[in-house]
């Protein structure tokens, strides 16, 4: 920590960086989120996190709350009104000074600022905007700033936040009104959706470019993956958000309405992100991902699960397949699909050329052919397995092979 930051300020900064760590809407942080934040064994106290950019690079952000005082009593939140935890607040100038000091020391590239609701939504939002204005107009800080919108704040303040920040966000928390009212009795869908609706209106009317994001908590309620992703799909379609973040529920508080879990559902969170990308960038429809169940399979990724349910689509001939067919192949995404299409213009495809392009043949070989032939040979065990069933195209790595064993009587395999 910079030496010229006072001890009292460091103490408050420490409290407020801990309090901010469960908000994933600026991307996940370094530390183990399953650790109780005020446990003596916790080593994640710095308040610095990484957020990933569209080009694959990341920037480091100072991630803090303006205050963890909050008038709400959300049952899942560490900062809920009734919790007996250390409380602190930073003034707008203190936030600006800390950010500049950290930036000068090359600790951070930007700021993620959120807050508990102090007094009322407008008062809280106004203080946060003041901090950003000091950074922008007094210190001429033109780096990345992510500002959390406070549900219930006025349109004027949200528009002002939209002008001074690079990104804004407002957390929906849950996918259904029933779940929200049960675990966040002080909130309603009208309130949590309001900032995002205002953002969309401002975006359309003013042409401002600051993108918005939101967060949905996973595993604290019975909401299914299909229900959660249906909300995300609507938000994307209406251009209310640029990104939906999914946050695995971490058991912090004790309450009769909260589930008792041993480990946070991080794998489920990961599968939701994968499905989210399939909807946004691969052209998959929500119904295609949930043909057999309301929840995504945990043992395999959703794209592979779709491929195994639709073996009639395969094998795909790489020398003829178009872009939208190629991105349906497990292991091949938009970038590789474009590379394959470009490579076909300059020569014939081969195993060697696919390897040079970076195609993961270990995964894709089960779903593709090159001039009618599978790109890689089969193991003796795989060959015997398929010869016994008069199949000579589809084989599998362990998870897929298990699927085929369990469903061999119900799956119609195409012949070579």
PyMOL commands that set and color helices and strands:
alter all, ss='L'
color gray80, all
select helices_A, chain A and resi 7-19+92-104+121-138+155-164+177-183+189-206+225-237+266-281+286-289+302-309+311-313+323-326+334-346+351-357+361-364+380-388+398-407
alter helices_A, ss='H'
color red, helices_A
select strands_A, chain A and resi 48-52+58-65+110-114+144-148+167-169+211-218+243-248+316-317+368-369
alter strands_A, ss='S'
color yellow, strands_A
deselect
rebuild
show_as cartoon
